[in-house]
Each structure stands twice: as structure tokens, then as C-alpha cells.
Amino acid sequence: MQFAARACRSARIMSNDDKAAVEKLHATYRQMKEEVGRVIVGQEAVVEQALMAIFCRGHALLVGVPGLAKTLLVATLSRALHLGFKRIQFTPDLMPADITGTDVLEVDPETGRRGFRFVHGPIFSNLVLADEINRTPPKTQAALLEAMQEHHVTVGEHTLDLPKPFFVLATQNPIEQEGTYPLPEAQLDRFLFNIVVDYPSEEEEREIIRRVTSPGDAQITPLMNAEEIIHLQQIVRRVPVGDHVIDFAAKLARATRPKDISAPDFVKEMVGWGAGPRAGISLISAAKAHAVLRGRFHATTSDVAAIAVPVLRHRVLTTFNAEAAGVSSDDVIKRLIKVLAPKEELVV
């Protein structure tokens, strides 16, 4: 088929070293699922999406009700990846300086001279868990914007680089209303994925109860380090993508905009605001990581379709009519994929 031929030709663009690294990552990914599974029961899709965000040099928002081990999941990933880890508990009285750090006045005990010294905040780590990010006011939420986008922090007259690699994994409780501050759309757009953490199955819940109430703690073996992750991020960026795949991602992002001429009628009726250009970039970046984790050397339209929901769900705002009819942004995105997905779509 012409589609398969185009994909196979594009796969030859990767060097032999890159292909070897992809194969190694594919094997390591299977091991990593086993290691994380020692602590976290189920939630395989959540683990995979969190890893894809890391390999795409992106950030992820984990949304789920209390008690689903969101915090434990992030801490376990940091141990499996052998990364520096800091947790920030967001509260209404948290200030920006509590995240970024601040200058403190010190007195030299020998000379008596006074001077300022910068004390680094918890943002200076490889993996930062922003726990219950919607529980702090916008002023403090905004302290993360520069770090997430530019990977550095400006304090006073100084700009300080953050450690590499750097990721923010934030958690949020979708059912809380009192004492919460919804993230503005501009900050939501900084997250590559909006990952929904759902309830475990009946068998998984039994296993959770069995493990937690038994003696002993699971030991996690680190399978990567910071240097290897940075190298893999570069490889993911080099994964070839055909023009038809980019066209599909661009059409999918544009079709979510109700005022765009290409938007279907149901989008114009049910969507109040669609995804911006960053969505198309995220779709391709995540599709590359999705392909690499499966041991493939190129991304296809099926990879884009597979990650479209977590990439777009926080970038598509539904109308009141849609909410009244029980139609969510996930429903709109899934319907769009069915309408726009190429008829010749296949995994090669």
C-alpha cells in the first residue's frame, strides 16, 4: 500500500544508533511497568501517559478523586527513573517564593558583613509534584508558568536555570468546589496531557487492599538516570513523521475550533472554544513517544488518534448546551477522530 510504503521510507531516516536506543527503551519500558506495578496496582494507561510526557519534555496534569494513589504514582516514577523529586503541597496560603525560593539576609560570623543568599525552592528538582494545584490562588499558580515553559526561574534580577531534565506533574481533584481556584486556560495549555485517573477494577481493588494491609514495602530498582532520559528526549524528537500524519494532527486541532470553516456542525454546536496551535505540536510530539514506547521507528496517524483525548480534553471547552446534554470534551474528541481519521489508517 502507498500509505505503508511512505511510512517505511520515513523509518529509514533514523540512524542505527537511534534504532538501537528505541529498541532498548521498548525493553526498558516493559521492565518499568513491572517495577511500577510492584507499588501501583493497575493504572497502566496512566503510567504510560506520564512516561510519554516525560520523554516528550512535557508536563502532565493528573485528575482524579482522592485515594487513587496519584501522589504515590509520581513518587514511584521518580524512583524508577532515578530522578530528583520534590513535592509541593498547594494550599491557599502558599506564596510564589515558597515555590521558587527567596533571598535571605545572612551575617558572616567572622567579619560581621551582611549579604543576601538565595535559598532554592522546591521547584529546583528534576520531577516536581504540584499536589492539589487548584487549591492555591492564581498568583501562586502562575509561579509555575515560567518554569514550565522556559525551564528557568527569575527571582529579582537573577534568572536561574532549572535542573535537566525538568517536569511538572500536577494533581487535581475534579469534585472539589469549596476553596479551589480553577486553573486558567493559559496554564492548562502548558500541560501536554490531562490524564484522568479512574477507579480501579474490582480485582485491582482487592489486590490494593491485600498489599497495603500486608507487611513489607516494595523495593523499586532504578532503570534509567537523568542523562539517559535527556538522550531519549532527543531521539523522540528525531522520530520521523510523514506529511500525512502532520496533516491529520493539524486537521484534528483545527476542527475543534467552532469558528473554523473545517469544523463539523456538532463542534459548532457543542464547543465554545477550541484548541490552539500548541495542541497540534503536542499531538505530534506525543505520537512520536507513543510509537517509540512500542518499539517502532516512526509515528503514524494511529499514534495521533491514540493520544488525542489526553492531549485535547483540557484544550476543548464545551458549551452549556453540551453540558446539559451530558456531552463532554472527550465525547467531542472521539467523535472528531471517527470523522477525520484516514480510511487507510493502519499500524505498520
C-alpha positions in Angstrom: 0.0 0.0 0.0 1.2 3.6 -0.7 0.5 4.5 3.0 2.7 1.7 4.3 5.4 2.5 1.7 5.5 6.1 2.8 5.8 5.1 6.4 8.5 2.5 5.7 10.6 5.0 3.7 10.4 7.6 6.5 11.5 5.0 9.0 14.9 4.7 7.3 15.7 8.3 8.3 16.6 7.2 11.8 20.2 6.2 12.4 21.2 2.7 13.5 22.2 4.1 16.9 18.8 5.7 17.3 17.1 2.5 16.4 19.1 0.6 18.9 18.2 3.2 21.6 14.5 2.8 20.7 14.7 -1.0 21.0 16.4 -0.6 24.4 13.7 1.8 25.5 11.0 -0.6 24.4 12.6 -3.3 26.5 13.2 -1.0 29.5 9.6 0.2 29.3 8.3 -3.3 29.8 10.6 -3.6 32.9 9.5 -0.2 34.1 5.8 -1.3 34.1 6.8 -4.3 36.1 8.8 -2.2 38.6 6.0 0.4 39.0 3.5 -2.5 39.3 5.3 -3.6 42.5 3.7 -0.5 44.1 0.9 0.7 41.9 -1.9 -1.8 41.0 -3.3 -1.3 37.5 -3.4 2.2 36.0 -1.2 1.1 33.1 -2.6 3.8 30.8 -1.9 6.5 33.4 1.7 5.2 33.8 2.2 5.1 30.1 0.9 8.7 29.5 3.0 10.0 32.4 6.1 8.4 30.8 5.2 9.8 27.4 5.0 13.3 28.8 8.5 12.9 30.3 10.0 11.6 27.1 8.4 14.5 25.2 9.9 17.0 27.6 6.4 17.9 28.6 4.2 18.2 31.7 1.1 16.3 32.8 -2.0 17.1 34.9 -3.4 14.1 36.8 -7.1 14.4 37.6 -8.9 12.0 39.9 -10.8 11.8 43.1 -8.9 11.3 46.4 -7.4 7.9 47.3 -6.4 6.8 43.8 -2.6 6.9 44.5 -1.8 9.9 42.3 0.9 11.1 44.6 2.3 7.6 45.1 2.4 7.1 41.4 4.5 10.2 40.8 6.9 9.3 43.6 7.2 5.8 42.3 8.1 7.0 38.8 10.8 9.3 40.2 12.4 6.3 41.9 12.2 4.1 38.8 13.7 6.9 36.7 16.3 7.8 39.4 15.4 11.5 39.3 15.4 14.2 42.0 11.9 14.5 43.4 10.2 17.3 45.3 6.6 17.5 46.4 4.8 20.9 46.8 1.5 20.7 48.7 -0.5 23.6 47.3 -2.6 25.4 49.9 -4.5 28.7 50.0 -1.7 30.4 51.9 1.2 29.2 49.7 3.2 32.1 48.2 5.3 32.2 45.0 8.5 32.4 47.0 7.6 29.2 48.7 8.0 27.5 45.3 10.8 29.4 43.5 12.9 30.3 46.6 13.9 33.6 48.0 16.9 35.8 49.1 17.7 35.6 52.8 19.9 38.0 54.8 22.9 36.4 56.3 25.6 37.8 58.6 29.2 36.5 58.3 30.2 35.4 61.9 33.8 36.2 61.3 33.7 39.6 59.5 30.2 40.7 60.6 29.4 41.6 56.9 25.9 41.2 55.8 24.8 39.8 52.5 21.9 38.1 50.7 22.0 34.4 49.8 19.4 32.8 47.5 17.7 29.8 49.0 16.5 27.5 46.3 12.8 26.5 46.5 11.4 23.0 45.8 11.0 23.9 42.1 14.7 23.2 41.7 14.3 19.4 41.1 14.0 17.1 38.2 10.5 15.9 38.9 8.2 18.3 40.8 4.8 17.1 42.1 2.4 20.0 42.3 -0.1 18.3 44.6 -3.7 19.7 44.5 -2.6 22.6 42.3 -6.1 24.0 42.2 -6.0 24.7 46.0 -3.8 27.8 45.7 -4.7 31.2 44.3 -3.7 32.3 40.7 -0.8 34.4 41.9 0.9 31.3 43.2 -0.2 29.0 40.4 1.4 31.5 38.0 4.8 31.0 39.7 5.0 27.7 37.7 4.4 29.2 34.3 7.9 30.4 33.6 9.4 27.2 34.9 7.2 25.0 32.8 7.7 26.9 29.6 11.2 28.2 29.8 12.8 25.8 32.3 14.2 28.6 34.3 13.1 30.9 37.2 13.5 34.6 37.5 13.9 35.9 41.1 14.6 39.7 41.4 17.4 40.5 38.9 18.6 36.9 38.5 17.5 34.2 36.1 18.4 30.7 37.4 18.3 27.5 35.2 16.4 24.5 36.5 18.0 21.0 36.6 17.8 18.9 33.5 15.5 17.1 32.8 12.7 19.0 34.4 9.0 18.0 34.6 5.9 19.1 36.5 3.3 16.5 37.3 0.3 18.2 38.9 -2.7 16.6 40.6 -6.2 17.9 40.8 -9.4 16.7 42.4 -12.3 17.1 40.0 -15.1 17.0 42.5 -13.9 19.8 44.9 -15.7 23.1 44.7 -15.0 24.8 48.0 -11.7 26.6 48.5 -10.4 25.8 45.0 -9.1 28.0 42.2 -9.6 26.5 38.7 -6.5 26.7 36.5 -6.8 29.4 33.8 -6.8 28.2 30.2 -3.4 29.6 29.5 -1.8 27.5 32.2 -3.8 24.4 31.3 -2.4 24.7 27.8 1.1 24.3 29.2 0.3 20.7 30.1 1.0 18.2 27.4 -1.5 15.7 28.9 -4.6 15.9 31.0 -4.6 12.4 32.4 -7.8 11.0 34.0 -7.1 8.6 36.9 -10.1 6.4 37.3 -11.3 4.0 39.9 -9.6 0.5 39.9 -11.4 -2.6 38.8 -12.9 -5.0 41.4 -10.0 -7.4 41.2 -7.5 -4.5 41.3 -9.2 -3.0 44.4 -8.9 -6.4 46.2 -5.2 -6.5 45.3 -4.7 -3.0 46.6 -6.3 -3.8 50.0 -4.3 -7.0 50.2 -1.0 -5.3 49.5 -1.5 -2.3 51.7 -2.6 -4.3 54.7 0.3 -6.8 54.4 3.8 -6.3 56.0 6.8 -5.2 53.9 7.5 -2.4 51.4 8.1 -3.0 47.7 11.6 -2.1 46.5 12.0 -0.2 43.2 15.0 -0.7 41.0 16.1 2.4 39.1 16.1 1.6 35.4 17.3 5.0 34.0 19.0 8.2 35.0 18.8 11.9 34.0 21.4 11.6 31.3 19.7 8.7 29.6 16.3 10.5 29.7 17.8 13.6 28.1 19.3 11.3 25.4 15.9 9.6 24.8 14.2 13.0 24.6 16.5 13.9 21.7 15.8 10.6 20.0 12.0 11.1 20.3 12.3 14.5 18.7 14.2 12.8 15.8 11.5 10.2 15.1 10.3 10.8 11.5 6.7 11.8 10.8 5.1 11.8 7.4 3.3 14.8 6.0 0.0 13.0 6.1 0.4 12.5 9.8 1.1 16.2 10.4 -1.9 17.0 8.2 -4.1 14.7 10.3 -2.9 16.4 13.6 -3.4 19.9 12.2 -6.9 19.0 10.9 -7.8 17.5 14.2 -6.7 20.6 16.2 -8.4 23.0 13.7 -11.6 21.0 13.7 -12.1 21.7 17.4 -12.5 25.4 16.8 -16.2 26.2 16.3 -15.4 29.3 14.1 -13.1 27.4 11.7 -14.6 26.6 8.3 -13.4 23.0 8.7 -15.3 22.4 12.0 -18.2 19.9 11.7 -21.7 21.1 12.7 -21.6 19.2 16.0 -18.4 21.1 17.0 -20.1 24.4 16.2 -23.0 23.5 18.4 -21.1 21.8 21.4 -17.8 23.6 21.6 -17.3 27.1 22.9 -13.6 27.3 22.5 -11.2 25.0 20.6 -7.5 24.1 20.8 -4.7 26.4 19.8 -1.6 25.7 17.7 0.2 24.2 20.7 -2.3 21.3 20.5 -1.0 20.3 17.1 2.6 20.4 18.3 1.6 18.3 21.3 -0.2 15.7 19.2 2.8 15.1 17.1 5.3 15.0 20.0 3.1 12.6 22.0 2.5 10.4 18.9 6.3 10.1 18.5 6.7 9.0 22.1 3.7 6.6 21.7 5.4 4.9 18.7 8.8 4.7 20.4 7.4 3.1 23.6 6.0 0.4 21.3 9.4 -0.2 19.6 8.5 1.5 16.3 10.8 3.9 14.4 8.2 6.2 13.0 4.8 7.8 14.1 1.6 7.1 12.3 -1.9 8.6 12.2 -3.0 5.8 14.6 -0.5 7.1 17.1 -2.0 10.5 16.9 -5.5 9.1 17.3 -4.3 7.0 20.3 -3.1 10.1 22.3 -5.6 12.7 21.0 -8.0 12.5 24.0 -5.5 13.3 26.8 -3.8 15.9 24.6 -7.0 17.8 23.7 -9.5 17.2 26.6 -8.2 20.3 28.5 -8.0 22.4 25.4 -11.6 22.0 24.2 -14.2 23.9 26.2 -17.8 22.7 25.7 -20.9 24.9 25.7 -23.7 24.9 28.2 -25.9 23.0 25.7 -23.3 20.2 25.6 -23.0 20.1 29.3 -26.8 19.9 29.7 -26.9 17.1 27.2 -24.2 15.2 29.1 -21.6 15.6 26.3 -18.0 16.0 27.5 -14.9 17.2 25.6 -13.8 13.6 25.5 -17.0 12.7 23.6 -16.4 15.5 21.1 -12.8 14.5 20.5 -13.6 10.8 20.0 -16.3 11.8 17.5 -13.9 14.0 15.7 -11.4 11.2 15.4 -14.0 9.0 13.8 -14.9 11.7 11.3 -11.3 12.7 10.4 -9.2 9.5 10.7 -7.8 8.4 7.3 -9.7 5.4 5.8 -6.3 3.9 5.0 -5.1 4.2 8.6 -3.1 1.2 9.8 -0.2 0.4 12.1 2.9 -0.7 10.3 
